[in-house]
């Protein structure tokens, strides 16, 4: 049987600050808005999901 190294577990690093999480997400969100047609597409999709949910 092949030797496998034992796995090491790292201690939990705690929660990420909300501003750090926002700074990580904003570039990707901006890229997706540009790639998929801007705010109009976002609004259209959100309204169609709202209609499907019965709101």
Phi, psi and omega per residue, in radians:
X1 nan 2.480 -3.104
X2 -1.284 2.557 3.109
X3 -1.378 2.288 3.050
X4 -2.079 2.377 -3.138
X5 -1.211 2.520 3.114
X6 -1.166 2.536 3.131
X7 -1.396 2.437 3.069
X8 -1.840 2.454 3.117
X9 -1.837 2.296 3.115
X10 -1.588 2.551 3.133
X11 -1.166 2.597 3.133
X12 -1.068 2.379 -3.049
X13 -1.548 0.003 3.140
X14 1.580 -3.003 -3.109
X15 -1.589 2.621 3.131
X16 -1.486 2.471 3.105
X17 -1.123 2.449 -3.101
X18 -1.010 -0.606 3.129
X19 -1.201 -0.604 3.097
X20 -1.183 -0.750 3.109
X21 -1.092 -0.709 3.121
X22 -1.134 -0.743 3.132
X23 -1.130 -0.497 3.103
X24 -1.334 -0.585 -3.032
X25 -1.504 -0.567 -3.033
X26 -1.017 -0.758 3.107
X27 -1.057 -0.717 3.113
X28 -1.165 -0.712 3.117
X29 -1.100 -0.727 3.112
X30 -1.112 -0.713 3.108
X31 -1.095 -0.734 3.130
X32 -1.168 -0.647 3.106
X33 -1.106 -0.754 3.131
X34 -1.184 -0.736 -3.061
X35 -1.200 -0.555 -3.039
X36 -1.911 0.371 2.931
X37 1.721 0.239 3.028
X38 1.496 -2.939 -3.044
X39 -1.164 -0.507 -3.123
X40 -1.056 -0.732 3.127
X41 -1.144 -0.676 3.123
X42 -1.114 -0.779 3.139
X43 -1.133 -0.734 3.132
X44 -1.077 -0.792 3.138
X45 -1.154 -0.716 3.134
X46 -1.123 -0.699 3.136
X47 -1.208 -0.640 3.115
X48 -1.192 -0.631 3.067
X49 -1.156 -0.692 3.089
X50 -1.075 -0.683 3.106
X51 -1.154 -0.731 3.120
X52 -1.104 -0.580 3.138
X53 -1.440 -0.116 3.087
X54 1.500 0.527 3.139
X55 -1.875 nan nan
